[in-house]
């Protein structure tokens, strides 16, 4: 995976982050391509294990990353998935 520079990260739209930013800060877990989506999935499980990520946040990351990777039908939007 290519390193994402700060300049390139700022150009990514907030919709391409699994977790949106708050108070003008950039989002977390960019999922703008398959490589970054796979990385977000691996980091998500790592952070849950460390207790630094809630199950709700982990679910959002998994949902968005899976959509990028084509692992579920993106034409269907789960009404229970808030912020996905």
N, C-alpha and C positions, 0 to 999 in steps of 0.2 A: 504494500500500500504506500502510495506517495505521501510524503509529509505535507500536512495542511498548514500553510503559513498563516500568520495573523491577518495579512492583507487579503488572502483568498477566503479565509473564514468570514471576514466582514462582508464579502460579496454574496455569500450564500443567503438566500431568503429564509426568513424564520420558519416557513412551512417545511423546509428541508432539514429541520432539526427534530429529533424525537421528543425532546423536552424543550419547550419554548423558553426564551430568556425573560427576565423580569427586570423592571426598572431601567430599561435601556441597555441591559447587559445582553450579550449574545446568548443564543441557546446552547444546549448541551447535547452531545451525541449526534453529530451531523450524519445524516443518512441520504445524502444527495446522489450516491451511487452505490453499486453492489459491494464494493470493497469497504466503504465506510459503514454500510448497513451491517455487514458481517462483524466488523470491529465493534460496533455498538452492541450487538448481541453478546459478544464475548465480555465486553466491559460491564454490561448490565448484570450478568450472572456473578461476576467478580464483586461488584459493588453491593449486591444483595447479600452475598455471603459475608461481606465485611460489615454489614449493617448500615451502610451509607446511602442506601437507596430503598425506598418503600416498595412494597409489592405493587401498589398502584402505579408508581413511576416505572417500575420494571415492565408492567403490562403495556404501558404506552409505548415504551421503547421497542418491545417485542412486536407489537402491532404495526408500528411504522416501518421497522426494519423488514418484517415479513412482507409488507406491501411492496417495498422496493425490490425485494428478492423474488417476488412473484409467488409467494407461498400461500396466499389466500386471494380470494376474489375481491378486488378493490372496488368493484361496482356495488358491492353490498357494504353498507356502513352499519356497524353494530350500534344501536341506539344507546346501549349501556356503556360504550367506550367514550368517555368524556375527554375531550381534547385531542382525540386521535385524528 
